[in-house]
Amino acid sequence: METTIISVDKSMDKQKSYQQAVDLLESGGVVAFPTETVYGLGAIATNDEAVQKIFAAKGRPSDNPLIVHIGNIEEVERYATGVTENAQKLMTAFWPGPLTLVFNKIPGVIAATVTPGVETVGIRMPNHPVALELLRTLEAPLAAPSANRSGKPSPTEAIHVYDDLKGRIPLILDGGQTGVGVESTVIDMTTNPPTILRPGSITQEMIESVIGQVHAGGDSSDKEAPRSPGMKYPHYAPLAPLYIIPQDEGRLNAIVDQLHQEGKKVAVIGPNEWNGSTADWYFAIGAKNDLSAMAANLYGVLRKCDTTEADVILAVETEPTGIGAAVMNRLMKAANGNRYA
């Protein structure tokens, strides 16, 4: 299969490109497209055979659910039940935007492969002109996980998608680098109070300012079907083993020296201010007090680590406040929970 990249100007003047994508999707194919968070790999969410192509292209576990993307708020009630007043408040406050709401699904509408093993469905309305134009031209919902090989860092540029999925998908709409850089916040509206299943740039504090108390959730057990992506399986991992280290520059240098004595090459992901490290490769992710920049740069930096010959990757932990909680969530997933002792 040949994979084509089409640059789509954000002024939305390239209707032929959108129509090419729509034609592929309507014929049961898959298309990669940008959102404000990361690039997604979309298929029409009501077409079971099309959705299966997402899993095949990514090598994604079949019980890992997909998020449904829509172009207009009014579409929610076509696919979900139990849309509460609090859900309405969140949609009004944060849509279009990086917030996914989990509802009970209407049976028999969304393909079973989108929500394997559960009676719920996660829905969001992305805040990206290319994604919205595609959805509104298509006039159908798109099931879309991140457009990468399963387990690898999510793509924030079209070239990342191409590197992972060349020959596996027919078309990538290139809308430039994404802005947020980490996937949407996911909140389960079927619990009381609602439960955050995955942190993102819409923080717990922001949500609570609109609807009051919410709970922070945890990962799914091996026997439990996850209600959200990112809950059950390893994600975001570079090729070399990654370890989390504390915010202590002296400790970092001591660890690097120890690893060098063991004959290992070391890559470090850390704040801009520490780039004098003796590591073989140092990837600055953002200023210490700029958590938004760290989120936007995280996946790109993880991918840069794969271009090195590092035996070990060390990532400096971030403050777990605001969007920093999302950054730490992704880093802990990439490290499989491992900290350098």
Buried (B, 14 or more C-beta within 10 A) or exposed (E): EEBEBBEBEEEBEBEEBBEBBBEBBBEBBBBBBBBBBBBBBBBBBBBBEBBBBBBEBBEBEEBBBBBBBBBEBEBBEEBBBEBBEBBBBBBEBBBBBBBBBBBBBEEEBBBEBBBBEBEBBBBBBBBBBBBBBBBEBBEBBBBBBBBBBBBBBBBBBBBBBBBBBEEBBBBBBBBBBBBBBBBBBBBBBBBEBBBBBBBBBBBBEBBBEBBEEBBEBEBBEEEEBBBBBBBBBEBBBBBBBBBBBEBEBEEBBEBBEEBBEEEBBBBBBBBBEBEEBEBBBBBBBBEBEBBBBBBBBBBBBBBBBBEBEBBBBBBBBBBEEBBBBBBBBBBBBBBEEEEBE
